[in-house]
Amino acid sequence: MRTLILGGARSGKSRLAERMAQESQLAVTYIATAQPQDAEMAQRIAAHRAHRPAHWASIEEPLALAAALQRHAAENHCVLVDCLTLWLTNLLLHPDTAMFERERAALLDILPELPGQIILVSNETGLGIVPLGEITRRYCDEAGWLHQELATRCERVLLTVAGIPLTLKGT
C-alpha cells in the first residue's frame, strides 16, 4: 500500500502519517529529507525527532530518496517519508541541475515496485497565489506535477486540512 498525504503548512499531515505508521503495527523506518540549513530549521528537525517513537529507525536522506526507499522498503515493514517538498527543494537548489530529473524519475519508477507500506508526506503548494519569483514558480509547478504523478502510483491519497484527513483516492 502506497499512501500520499498532502496538506498545507501545519495542516496535520505529518501527525497523520506518524499515526498511520504507528497503527500499522509494522516496523517503521522514517526517512527525513530536511537539511538543517539554519537555526530555525534545526529546531524544526529536533522537534520532529523528539515526537517520533524511539524504536523507529531514522534515516536522513536529502537527495537520493529512491535509493533509500529501495534499501529500506520490505514486506511487513512501513517506510514513512517526510517530506517530499523539502526533497524537491534540495534537488532544485543542487548545483548539479541534472540531478533533479534523475532523482524524480528514479522515485516515480521505483514507487510502484516497492514492497510493504509506504507513506509519503508532501506540502500542497498549489492552493495559493502564483509566486512572483522564477524559482518559486518552478518549485510550485514541479511540486504540482510530482504530486499528480505520485497520485497515479499510490493506492491512497489524502489531503489534510485543520488536522482532518480528507480522502481523495482509495479508502
Secondary structure by P-SEA (a helix, b strand, c coil): cbbbbbbccccaaaaaaaaaaaacccbbbbbbccccccaaaaaaaaaaaaaccccbbbbbbccaaaaaaaacccccbbbbbccaaaaaaaaaaccccaaaaaaaaaaaaaccccccbbbbbbbbcccccccccaaaaaaaaaaaaaaaaaaaaccbbbbbcccbbbbcccc
